[in-house]
Amino acid sequence: MYRIMKASKHSRRVVRLLPAIAVMAASLFAAACATYPDVDELEQLKRREPAKPFYHELLALQYEQLAVTEADFRGNREAARFYAVKGNKAADGEDVPPESPTDASGQREAHERLITYRDNELDIVAPALLARAQGSYDCWVEESRQGRPELELAPCRDGFELAAASLDRELPPVPLGELSPDYTLFFDAASIKVPDDAAAVLDEIVAAVEAGQIKGLRIVGHSDRVGDGQANLRLSDERARSVVAALETAGVPRQIMRKEAFGETELLVETPDGVPEAKNRRVEIYLDR
């Protein structure tokens, strides 16, 4: 049965410079010449040098944009000061945690997701996305504290959800040893053809995806110990590819599926080398709900 995944630490160090950076810079440029003598913290933030590490710079830009919006378009000096204080801390390289959630629907879960992203070092892997997610979340919280109606919370909430959807795809997979597959499809010897009796399983998965019940799938191929180890790795990969292709043809978006292959290294039934075993020739499907 599927269990909620808890991501673990990982060592990816790929920084992605996303178009969001250019959008932030452009929106801030319009207010570059404005001054805010009655919001000292915002004046200070606007004069700051780029922060290190890069994530802190992007987070400081997010808070500056929010502060400028409050000062320029709403005349809310206290809210502008709230964001500017957090922006200055980010510019100083300090750890700036997300705000504690209010009772607004969805905020507690959003806060937990942000903590998971931070724990998994997505400030290094996807700094622009994480900065946008935290800035949008803190905006959502602050708007809630001000008692604004649901319609006015939507832009901040939706901004968080949009960034979070991309960040979810950056999380490392949970070790399979900590999970149980939701479905297992068994293959004929040396075959990569999706079993005929898998149709009902595939239809059930497609229906759940279309109903919005599934965020992602892990499709994991395996083989028995008949034949060469490298050949069996390729065979298990082709089996997983076949299932991915069948699901994609049936309407499951390719981008929500993650394909993996283990060859003969993860047996359901331990056998000597060269001994066929039907239960080891399989593809396991794990659902991320």
C-alpha positions as CSV (number, residue, x, y, z in Angstrom):
1,M,0.0,0.0,0.0
2,Y,1.2,3.5,-0.8
3,R,2.7,5.5,2.1
4,I,3.3,9.2,2.3
5,M,6.9,9.8,1.0
6,K,9.4,11.5,3.3
7,A,12.3,12.8,1.2
8,S,15.9,12.4,2.4
9,K,19.0,14.5,2.1
10,H,20.7,14.4,-1.3
11,S,23.8,15.8,-2.9
12,R,22.7,17.4,-6.2
13,R,24.4,20.7,-6.8
14,V,22.9,21.9,-10.1
15,V,21.8,25.5,-10.0
16,R,19.0,26.4,-12.5
17,L,18.8,30.0,-13.6
18,L,15.1,30.3,-14.4
19,P,13.2,33.0,-16.3
20,A,11.6,33.9,-13.0
21,I,14.8,35.8,-12.2
22,A,14.4,38.1,-15.1
23,V,10.8,38.6,-14.2
24,M,11.7,39.6,-10.7
25,A,14.4,42.0,-11.9
26,A,12.1,43.6,-14.4
27,S,9.3,44.2,-11.9
28,L,11.7,45.7,-9.4
29,F,13.4,48.0,-12.0
30,A,10.1,50.0,-12.3
31,A,10.4,51.0,-8.7
32,A,14.2,51.4,-8.6
33,C,14.0,55.2,-8.5
34,A,11.3,55.4,-5.9
35,T,12.2,56.3,-2.3
36,Y,10.4,55.3,0.9
37,P,11.6,57.7,3.7
38,D,8.8,56.4,6.0
39,V,9.9,52.8,5.6
40,D,13.5,52.8,6.6
41,E,13.9,49.1,6.2
42,L,12.8,49.2,2.6
43,E,15.2,52.0,1.8
44,Q,18.0,49.9,3.4
45,L,16.9,46.8,1.4
46,K,16.9,48.7,-1.9
47,R,20.6,49.8,-1.3
48,R,21.8,46.3,-0.5
49,E,24.5,44.6,-2.6
50,P,23.6,41.2,-4.0
51,A,23.5,38.6,-1.3
52,K,25.4,35.3,-1.0
53,P,24.6,32.5,-1.4
54,F,22.5,33.0,-4.6
55,Y,19.2,31.7,-3.0
56,H,19.4,34.5,-0.4
57,E,19.8,37.1,-3.1
58,L,16.7,35.8,-4.9
59,L,14.7,35.6,-1.6
60,A,15.7,39.2,-0.8
61,L,14.4,40.2,-4.2
62,Q,11.1,38.5,-3.6
63,Y,10.6,40.3,-0.3
64,E,11.7,43.6,-1.8
65,Q,9.1,43.2,-4.6
66,L,6.4,42.4,-2.0
67,A,7.4,45.4,0.1
68,V,7.4,47.8,-2.9
69,T,3.9,46.5,-3.8
70,E,2.6,47.2,-0.3
71,A,4.1,50.6,-0.1
72,D,3.3,51.8,-3.7
73,F,0.0,50.2,-4.5
74,R,-1.6,49.8,-1.1
75,G,0.0,52.4,1.0
76,N,0.4,49.8,3.8
77,R,3.7,50.8,5.5
78,E,3.5,48.1,8.2
79,A,3.2,45.3,5.6
80,A,6.0,46.9,3.6
81,R,8.1,47.0,6.7
82,F,7.3,43.3,7.5
83,Y,8.6,42.2,4.1
84,A,11.6,44.5,4.1
85,V,12.8,43.2,7.4
86,K,12.8,39.7,6.1
87,G,14.5,40.8,2.9
88,N,17.3,42.5,4.8
89,K,17.8,39.3,6.8
90,A,18.0,37.3,3.6
91,A,20.4,39.9,2.1
92,D,22.6,39.4,5.2
93,G,22.8,35.7,4.4
94,E,20.7,34.7,7.4
95,D,18.4,31.8,7.5
96,V,14.9,33.2,6.9
97,P,12.3,30.6,7.7
98,P,8.7,30.7,6.3
99,E,6.1,32.2,8.6
100,S,4.0,30.0,10.8
101,P,0.7,29.1,9.1
102,T,-2.6,30.6,10.1
103,D,-5.8,28.7,10.2
104,A,-6.4,29.4,6.5
105,S,-7.2,26.2,4.5
106,G,-4.0,24.6,3.1
107,Q,-1.4,26.8,4.8
108,R,-0.3,24.1,7.3
109,E,0.3,21.6,4.5
110,A,2.1,24.3,2.4
111,H,4.4,25.1,5.4
112,E,5.3,21.4,5.7
113,R,6.1,21.3,2.0
114,L,8.4,24.3,2.3
115,I,10.3,22.7,5.2
116,T,10.7,19.5,3.1
117,Y,12.1,21.5,0.2
118,R,14.6,23.3,2.4
119,D,15.6,20.0,4.1
120,N,16.3,18.5,0.7
121,E,18.6,21.5,-0.3
122,L,16.4,22.8,-3.1
123,D,17.8,26.2,-2.2
124,I,20.9,24.9,-4.1
125,V,19.1,22.8,-6.8
126,A,16.3,25.2,-7.7
127,P,16.9,28.5,-5.9
128,A,14.6,30.7,-8.0
129,L,11.7,28.3,-7.6
130,L,12.2,28.0,-3.8
131,A,12.5,31.8,-3.4
132,R,9.3,32.3,-5.3
133,A,7.5,29.6,-3.3
134,Q,8.5,31.0,0.1
135,G,7.8,34.6,-0.9
136,S,4.4,33.6,-2.2
137,Y,3.7,31.6,0.9
138,D,4.6,34.4,3.3
139,C,2.5,36.7,1.2
140,W,-0.4,34.2,1.6
141,V,0.1,34.1,5.4
142,E,0.4,37.9,5.8
143,E,-2.7,38.5,3.7
144,S,-4.5,36.0,5.9
145,R,-3.4,37.8,9.0
146,Q,-4.8,41.1,7.6
147,G,-8.2,39.4,7.3
148,R,-8.4,39.7,3.5
149,P,-11.1,37.7,1.8
150,E,-10.4,34.5,0.0
151,L,-10.5,36.1,-3.4
152,E,-7.6,38.4,-2.4
153,L,-5.6,35.5,-1.0
154,A,-5.7,33.7,-4.4
155,P,-2.7,35.4,-6.1
156,C,-0.3,34.6,-3.3
157,R,-1.7,31.1,-2.8
158,D,-1.7,30.3,-6.5
159,G,1.9,31.6,-6.8
160,F,3.0,29.2,-4.1
161,E,1.1,26.2,-5.7
162,L,2.6,26.9,-9.1
163,A,6.2,27.0,-7.7
164,A,5.6,24.0,-5.4
165,A,4.4,21.9,-8.3
166,S,7.8,22.3,-10.0
167,L,9.7,21.9,-6.7
168,D,7.9,18.5,-6.1
169,R,9.5,17.2,-9.2
170,E,13.0,18.2,-7.9
171,L,12.7,16.1,-4.7
172,P,14.8,13.0,-4.6
173,P,13.0,9.6,-4.9
174,V,12.3,7.7,-1.7
175,P,14.4,4.5,-1.4
176,L,12.2,1.7,-2.7
177,G,13.0,-0.4,0.4
178,E,10.9,2.1,2.4
179,L,7.8,1.6,0.1
180,S,5.5,-1.1,-1.1
181,P,4.3,-1.0,-4.7
182,D,0.7,-0.1,-5.4
183,Y,0.7,-2.4,-8.5
184,T,2.9,-5.1,-9.8
185,L,2.8,-6.4,-13.4
186,F,4.4,-9.7,-14.2
187,F,6.1,-10.3,-17.6
188,D,6.7,-13.4,-19.7
189,A,10.3,-14.7,-19.9
190,A,12.5,-12.4,-22.0
191,S,9.5,-10.2,-22.9
192,I,9.0,-6.5,-22.7
193,K,5.3,-6.7,-23.8
194,V,2.9,-5.3,-21.3
195,P,0.9,-8.3,-20.0
196,D,-2.6,-8.6,-21.4
197,D,-4.1,-8.8,-17.9
198,A,-2.6,-5.4,-17.0
199,A,-5.4,-3.5,-18.8
200,A,-7.6,-3.1,-15.7
201,V,-4.7,-1.8,-13.7
202,L,-3.7,0.7,-16.3
203,D,-7.4,1.9,-16.6
204,E,-7.6,2.3,-12.9
205,I,-4.4,4.4,-12.8
206,V,-5.6,6.6,-15.8
207,A,-8.9,7.2,-14.0
208,A,-7.1,8.3,-10.8
209,V,-4.8,10.6,-12.7
210,E,-7.7,12.2,-14.5
211,A,-9.6,12.6,-11.2
212,G,-6.6,14.5,-9.8
213,Q,-5.9,11.8,-7.2
214,I,-2.3,11.2,-8.3
215,K,0.6,13.7,-8.6
216,G,3.2,11.3,-9.9
217,L,4.2,7.7,-10.7
218,R,7.4,5.7,-10.3
219,I,7.6,2.9,-12.9
220,V,10.3,0.4,-11.8
221,G,11.5,-2.5,-14.0
222,H,13.0,-5.8,-12.8
223,S,14.2,-9.1,-14.2
224,D,15.0,-12.7,-13.1
225,R,18.5,-14.1,-13.1
226,V,18.4,-15.8,-16.4
227,G,21.1,-14.4,-18.7
228,D,23.8,-11.7,-18.4
229,G,23.5,-9.1,-15.7
230,Q,23.9,-6.1,-18.1
231,A,21.4,-7.6,-20.5
232,N,18.9,-8.1,-17.7
233,L,19.3,-4.4,-16.7
234,R,18.5,-3.4,-20.2
235,L,15.5,-5.8,-20.2
236,S,14.2,-4.4,-17.0
237,D,14.5,-0.9,-18.4
238,E,12.6,-1.8,-21.6
239,R,9.9,-3.3,-19.5
240,A,9.5,-0.1,-17.6
241,R,9.6,1.9,-20.8
242,S,6.7,-0.3,-22.2
243,V,4.5,0.5,-19.2
244,V,5.3,4.2,-19.4
245,A,4.4,4.2,-23.1
246,A,1.2,2.3,-22.4
247,L,0.2,4.8,-19.7
248,E,1.1,7.8,-21.9
249,T,-0.9,6.4,-24.8
250,A,-3.8,6.0,-22.4
251,G,-3.6,9.7,-21.4
252,V,-1.2,9.9,-18.4
253,P,1.2,12.9,-18.9
254,R,4.7,11.8,-19.5
255,Q,6.2,14.4,-17.2
256,I,4.5,13.0,-14.0
257,M,6.1,9.5,-14.6
258,R,9.6,8.6,-13.4
259,K,11.2,5.4,-14.9
260,E,13.7,3.3,-13.1
261,A,15.3,-0.1,-13.7
262,F,17.2,-2.5,-11.4
263,G,17.8,-5.6,-13.5
264,E,18.3,-8.7,-11.4
265,T,19.5,-6.9,-8.3
266,E,16.1,-6.6,-6.4
267,L,14.5,-10.0,-6.5
268,L,11.2,-10.9,-5.0
269,V,12.2,-14.5,-4.9
270,E,15.9,-15.3,-4.3
271,T,17.2,-17.8,-6.9
272,P,20.6,-19.0,-8.0
273,D,22.1,-17.4,-11.1
274,G,20.4,-18.7,-14.3
275,V,17.3,-20.0,-12.6
276,P,14.0,-18.5,-14.1
277,E,11.4,-17.1,-11.7
278,A,8.2,-15.6,-12.9
279,K,7.7,-13.3,-9.8
280,N,11.0,-11.6,-10.5
281,R,10.1,-10.6,-14.1
282,R,8.0,-7.6,-13.2
283,V,7.3,-3.9,-13.3
284,E,6.3,-2.2,-10.0
285,I,4.2,1.0,-10.0
286,Y,4.3,3.4,-7.1
287,L,1.8,6.2,-6.8
288,D,2.5,9.6,-5.4
289,R,-0.9,10.9,-4.2
